[in-house]
Amino acid sequence: MKITESFAVGPFRKGEHEFTSVDIAKTVGSAIYDRLSRYEKPRSEFRSSWHDF
C-alpha cells in the first residue's frame, strides 16, 4: 500500500464497552497503517468485530 493511499476502518461493536467505535477505528487504523506502510502491496486483509455477550 502506498503511503499516499487512504483507507478507512469501519468497526462494528455490540454490547457495552469502555471504548467507542471511534476508539477502535483510531487504534486499528493506526496499526494497519504502520504495518502496511512497510510493504509496497498489501499482504493481508483485516476484518474484525467486537461482541459482548
CNS distance restraints for C-alpha pairs under 8 A (distance, minus, plus):
assign (resid   1 and name CA) (resid   5 and name CA) 6.91 0.50 0.50
assign (resid   1 and name CA) (resid  36 and name CA) 5.95 0.50 0.50
assign (resid   1 and name CA) (resid  37 and name CA) 6.24 0.50 0.50
assign (resid   1 and name CA) (resid  39 and name CA) 6.29 0.50 0.50
assign (resid   1 and name CA) (resid  40 and name CA) 5.28 0.50 0.50
assign (resid   1 and name CA) (resid  41 and name CA) 4.73 0.50 0.50
assign (resid   1 and name CA) (resid  42 and name CA) 5.36 0.50 0.50
assign (resid   2 and name CA) (resid  37 and name CA) 6.71 0.50 0.50
assign (resid   2 and name CA) (resid  40 and name CA) 6.29 0.50 0.50
assign (resid   2 and name CA) (resid  41 and name CA) 7.50 0.50 0.50
assign (resid   3 and name CA) (resid  37 and name CA) 5.93 0.50 0.50
assign (resid   8 and name CA) (resid  25 and name CA) 7.93 0.50 0.50
assign (resid   8 and name CA) (resid  29 and name CA) 7.11 0.50 0.50
assign (resid   9 and name CA) (resid  25 and name CA) 5.27 0.50 0.50
assign (resid   9 and name CA) (resid  28 and name CA) 7.26 0.50 0.50
assign (resid   9 and name CA) (resid  29 and name CA) 5.96 0.50 0.50
assign (resid  10 and name CA) (resid  25 and name CA) 6.57 0.50 0.50
assign (resid  11 and name CA) (resid  21 and name CA) 5.87 0.50 0.50
assign (resid  11 and name CA) (resid  22 and name CA) 7.97 0.50 0.50
assign (resid  11 and name CA) (resid  24 and name CA) 6.55 0.50 0.50
assign (resid  11 and name CA) (resid  25 and name CA) 6.11 0.50 0.50
assign (resid  11 and name CA) (resid  48 and name CA) 7.21 0.50 0.50
assign (resid  11 and name CA) (resid  49 and name CA) 6.49 0.50 0.50
assign (resid  12 and name CA) (resid  21 and name CA) 7.04 0.50 0.50
assign (resid  12 and name CA) (resid  48 and name CA) 7.77 0.50 0.50
assign (resid  12 and name CA) (resid  49 and name CA) 5.30 0.50 0.50
assign (resid  12 and name CA) (resid  50 and name CA) 6.43 0.50 0.50
assign (resid  13 and name CA) (resid  21 and name CA) 6.88 0.50 0.50
assign (resid  13 and name CA) (resid  49 and name CA) 5.98 0.50 0.50
assign (resid  13 and name CA) (resid  50 and name CA) 4.61 0.50 0.50
assign (resid  13 and name CA) (resid  51 and name CA) 5.78 0.50 0.50
assign (resid  14 and name CA) (resid  50 and name CA) 6.25 0.50 0.50
assign (resid  14 and name CA) (resid  51 and name CA) 4.77 0.50 0.50
assign (resid  14 and name CA) (resid  52 and name CA) 5.98 0.50 0.50
assign (resid  15 and name CA) (resid  51 and name CA) 6.18 0.50 0.50
assign (resid  15 and name CA) (resid  52 and name CA) 4.77 0.50 0.50
assign (resid  15 and name CA) (resid  53 and name CA) 6.97 0.50 0.50
assign (resid  16 and name CA) (resid  52 and name CA) 6.80 0.50 0.50
assign (resid  17 and name CA) (resid  52 and name CA) 7.81 0.50 0.50
assign (resid  19 and name CA) (resid  23 and name CA) 6.02 0.50 0.50
assign (resid  19 and name CA) (resid  24 and name CA) 7.34 0.50 0.50
assign (resid  20 and name CA) (resid  24 and name CA) 6.51 0.50 0.50
assign (resid  21 and name CA) (resid  25 and name CA) 6.17 0.50 0.50
assign (resid  22 and name CA) (resid  26 and name CA) 6.13 0.50 0.50
assign (resid  23 and name CA) (resid  27 and name CA) 6.18 0.50 0.50
assign (resid  24 and name CA) (resid  28 and name CA) 5.84 0.50 0.50
assign (resid  24 and name CA) (resid  29 and name CA) 8.00 0.50 0.50
assign (resid  25 and name CA) (resid  29 and name CA) 5.54 0.50 0.50
assign (resid  26 and name CA) (resid  30 and name CA) 5.98 0.50 0.50
assign (resid  27 and name CA) (resid  31 and name CA) 6.32 0.50 0.50
assign (resid  28 and name CA) (resid  32 and name CA) 6.11 0.50 0.50
assign (resid  29 and name CA) (resid  33 and name CA) 6.01 0.50 0.50
assign (resid  30 and name CA) (resid  34 and name CA) 6.09 0.50 0.50
assign (resid  31 and name CA) (resid  35 and name CA) 6.16 0.50 0.50
assign (resid  32 and name CA) (resid  36 and name CA) 5.90 0.50 0.50
assign (resid  33 and name CA) (resid  37 and name CA) 5.78 0.50 0.50
assign (resid  34 and name CA) (resid  38 and name CA) 7.16 0.50 0.50
assign (resid  35 and name CA) (resid  39 and name CA) 7.75 0.50 0.50
assign (resid  36 and name CA) (resid  40 and name CA) 7.92 0.50 0.50
assign (resid  36 and name CA) (resid  41 and name CA) 7.80 0.50 0.50
assign (resid  36 and name CA) (resid  42 and name CA) 6.06 0.50 0.50
assign (resid  36 and name CA) (resid  43 and name CA) 7.94 0.50 0.50
assign (resid  39 and name CA) (resid  43 and name CA) 7.75 0.50 0.50
